[in-house]
């Protein structure tokens, strides 16, 4: 039973990153209808920004967890303003090729500065060690990552679904022409949403830095799985991306413990089954069908 609980919590840790990354992808796709392949590179950039802030300026984790996501968000807005928005009226393949190319450029840029080997990043002293939950003892920082992910995902869902800001975002998505008639700058909101989605990827990178080694390819190793999570949950579905992220993390962790050879393919088997039974995804929006 203890082993089962450990696998569940390990799955929740992975699910925390799946949820944050797929949430960012869902937010961007929901408004811009763009599949942002550079999302994994932004995740990696968040981790390396935290590492660079510590190495060059001596800033600790608590400062970096604020500065790094904001920096990645600003970088994402610059990408949207200077490159991505020029392709909105073109077929989706152009956006995919551009963001894939940006991924290679960002990865190679980081490799030129830091090399190809992974860099360690220590957790803050307050979150080092392990916490006794009564039924298991689990690393404190990993529990912190789960809690932060749940809080951020819940706040994002609440803002988009229950506030005026979310109503404006949905209006910009569903009918930008009428939205402009009400004096709302749709272009500005598009840039802000892309920046917010990028910041979520940066935050996931900062949280991942103390758990995994910080290396230039960490995003490319995770983004394929994240895309599978988004497809399973339903393209454009905020709630679906979050719930599916945690569920897939737990299912894959338990499945890999029961039968290790299936660890790397279980999520894609799940994706195939979901697409066969429900092509729009488990929580797919009508617009994504």
C-alpha positions in Angstrom: 0.0 0.0 0.0 2.9 2.4 0.8 4.3 1.7 -2.6 1.0 2.5 -4.2 0.8 5.9 -2.4 4.4 6.7 -3.4 3.5 6.0 -7.0 0.3 8.1 -6.8 2.3 11.1 -5.4 5.0 10.6 -8.0 2.3 10.7 -10.6 0.9 13.9 -9.1 4.3 15.5 -9.3 4.5 14.7 -13.0 0.8 15.6 -13.4 1.6 19.0 -11.8 3.9 19.8 -14.7 1.6 18.3 -17.3 -1.3 20.4 -15.9 0.7 23.7 -15.9 2.1 23.1 -19.4 -1.2 21.9 -21.0 -3.0 24.7 -19.3 -0.7 27.2 -21.0 -1.2 25.4 -24.3 -5.0 25.3 -23.9 -5.2 29.1 -23.0 -3.1 30.0 -26.1 -5.0 27.6 -28.4 -8.4 28.7 -27.0 -7.9 32.3 -28.0 -5.4 32.2 -30.9 -6.1 28.8 -32.4 -2.3 28.2 -32.5 -0.5 25.0 -31.5 2.6 26.5 -29.9 5.3 24.0 -30.4 7.8 26.4 -28.7 6.0 25.9 -25.4 8.6 23.2 -24.3 11.4 25.6 -25.0 9.7 28.3 -22.9 9.5 25.7 -20.1 13.2 25.1 -20.4 13.9 28.8 -20.5 12.1 29.3 -17.2 14.3 26.7 -15.6 17.5 28.2 -17.0 16.4 31.8 -16.1 16.1 30.7 -12.5 19.5 29.0 -12.7 21.1 32.0 -14.3 19.6 34.4 -11.6 21.1 32.2 -8.9 24.5 31.7 -10.6 25.1 35.2 -11.8 23.2 37.4 -9.4 22.9 35.2 -6.3 19.2 35.3 -6.3 17.4 32.5 -4.5 14.5 30.3 -5.4 11.8 32.6 -3.9 12.9 35.6 -6.0 13.4 33.5 -9.1 10.0 31.9 -8.9 8.6 35.4 -9.5 11.1 36.9 -11.9 11.6 33.9 -14.2 8.0 33.4 -15.2 7.5 37.1 -15.7 10.6 37.2 -17.9 9.5 34.2 -19.9 6.0 35.9 -20.3 7.5 39.1 -21.6 9.7 37.0 -24.0 6.6 35.2 -25.2 4.8 38.5 -25.8 7.8 39.7 -27.9 7.6 36.6 -30.0 3.9 37.0 -30.5 4.2 40.7 -31.5 7.2 40.3 -33.8 6.7 36.9 -35.4 3.7 34.8 -34.6 0.9 37.4 -35.3 2.1 37.7 -38.9 1.0 34.1 -39.5 -2.6 34.3 -38.0 -4.3 34.3 -41.4 -2.1 31.5 -42.9 -2.7 27.8 -42.6 -1.8 26.2 -39.2 1.2 24.4 -40.7 3.0 27.8 -40.9 2.6 28.5 -37.2 3.7 25.0 -36.4 6.9 25.4 -38.5 7.6 28.8 -37.0 7.3 27.6 -33.4 9.3 24.5 -34.1 12.0 26.6 -35.6 11.9 28.9 -32.5 12.3 25.8 -30.4 15.5 24.9 -32.1 16.9 28.4 -32.0 16.2 28.8 -28.2 17.6 25.4 -27.4 20.8 26.0 -29.4 21.2 29.4 -27.9 21.0 28.0 -24.4 23.4 25.2 -25.4 26.0 27.7 -26.6 26.0 29.4 -23.2 25.7 26.5 -20.8 26.6 23.4 -22.8 24.7 20.2 -23.2 25.2 18.7 -19.8 22.5 19.2 -17.1 23.0 21.8 -14.3 21.9 21.1 -10.7 19.5 23.6 -9.0 19.0 23.2 -5.3 15.6 23.7 -3.7 15.3 26.4 -1.0 16.3 25.4 2.5 12.8 25.8 3.8 11.6 23.1 1.4 14.5 20.6 1.6 14.1 17.2 3.2 10.9 15.2 3.5 7.5 15.5 5.1 5.8 12.8 7.0 2.2 12.6 5.8 1.3 9.8 8.2 0.9 7.2 5.5 4.1 8.0 3.6 7.2 10.2 3.8 7.6 12.3 0.7 10.0 15.1 -0.4 8.8 18.4 0.8 9.6 20.4 -2.4 7.7 17.9 -4.5 4.6 18.4 -2.3 5.1 22.2 -2.7 5.2 21.8 -6.5 1.9 19.9 -6.4 0.2 22.5 -4.2 1.5 25.4 -6.3 0.3 23.7 -9.5 -3.2 23.1 -8.1 -3.5 26.7 -6.8 -2.3 28.3 -10.1 -4.5 26.0 -12.3 -7.6 26.7 -10.1 -7.0 30.5 -10.1 -6.6 30.4 -13.9 -9.8 28.5 -14.4 -11.7 30.8 -12.0 -10.4 34.0 -13.8 -11.3 32.7 -17.3 -14.6 31.2 -16.4 -16.0 33.5 -13.6 -14.6 37.0 -14.0 -14.9 40.0 -16.3 -11.4 39.5 -17.6 -12.3 35.9 -18.6 -15.4 37.2 -20.3 -13.4 39.6 -22.4 -11.0 36.8 -23.3 -13.8 34.6 -24.3 -15.4 37.4 -26.3 -12.1 38.1 -28.2 -12.0 34.4 -29.0 -15.6 33.9 -30.1 -16.3 37.1 -32.0 -13.4 39.5 -32.3 -15.2 41.8 -34.7 -18.1 42.6 -32.3 -15.6 42.8 -29.5 -13.7 45.5 -31.3 -17.0 47.4 -31.8 -17.3 47.7 -28.0 -13.9 49.5 -27.9 -11.8 46.5 -26.7 -8.3 46.2 -28.2 -8.4 42.6 -29.2 -4.8 42.7 -30.4 -3.6 43.8 -27.0 -5.6 41.0 -25.3 -4.1 38.4 -27.7 -0.6 39.5 -26.8 -1.4 39.4 -23.1 -2.9 35.9 -23.3 0.1 34.6 -25.2 2.3 36.1 -22.6 0.3 34.5 -19.8 0.5 31.1 -21.4 4.2 31.5 -21.8 4.6 32.6 -18.1 2.8 29.4 -17.1 5.4 27.4 -19.0 8.2 29.4 -17.3 6.7 28.8 -13.9 6.6 25.0 -14.6 10.2 25.2 -15.5 11.2 27.0 -12.3 9.3 24.4 -10.2 10.9 21.6 -12.2 14.5 22.9 -11.8 15.1 21.6 -8.3 13.5 18.2 -9.1 15.1 17.4 -12.5 18.5 18.5 -13.9 18.3 21.8 -15.8 19.4 21.0 -19.4 18.6 22.5 -22.8 16.6 19.5 -23.9 14.3 19.2 -20.9 11.5 20.9 -22.7 11.6 18.7 -25.8 11.4 15.6 -23.7 8.2 16.8 -22.0 6.3 18.7 -24.7 5.3 15.6 -26.7 3.7 14.1 -23.6 2.0 17.5 -22.9 0.5 17.6 -26.4 -0.9 14.2 -25.8 -2.4 15.4 -22.5 -4.0 18.4 -24.3 -5.5 16.1 -27.0 -6.9 13.7 -24.4 -8.4 16.5 -22.5 -9.7 18.3 -25.6 -8.1 21.2 -27.5 -9.1 24.5 -26.0 -10.6 23.1 -22.8 -9.1 24.7 -19.7 -10.7 22.3 -17.2 -10.0 19.3 -19.4 -6.3 20.1 -19.7 -5.9 20.4 -15.9 -7.9 17.4 -14.9 -6.3 15.2 -17.6 -2.8 16.4 -16.7 -3.1 15.1 -13.1 -5.0 12.0 -14.1 -2.5 11.0 -16.8 0.4 11.6 -14.4 -1.1 9.2 -11.9 -2.2 6.6 -14.4 1.2 6.5 -16.1 3.0 6.3 -12.7 0.9 3.4 -11.6 1.1 1.7 -15.0 4.9 2.0 -15.2 5.2 0.5 -11.7 3.0 -2.5 -12.6 4.5 -3.0 -16.0 7.7 -0.9 -16.6 8.1 -1.6 -20.4 4.8 0.3 -21.0 5.9 3.4 -19.2 6.8 5.4 -22.3 3.9 4.4 -24.5 0.9 4.2 -22.0 0.0 7.8 -22.5 -0.1 7.4 -26.3 -2.2 4.3 -25.9 -4.6 6.3 -23.8 -4.6 9.1 -26.5 -5.4 6.6 -29.2 -8.3 5.1 -27.3 -9.8 8.5 -26.4 -9.6 9.7 -30.1 -11.3 6.5 -31.2 -14.1 6.9 -28.7 -14.4 10.7 -28.6 -12.4 12.5 -31.3 -12.9 15.9 -29.6 -11.3 14.7 -26.4 -12.8 14.0 -23.0 -13.7 17.6 -22.3 -13.5 18.9 -25.9 -15.1 22.2 -26.7 -17.6 22.4 -29.5 -15.3 24.6 -31.5 -12.5 22.0 -31.4 -14.6 19.3 -33.0 
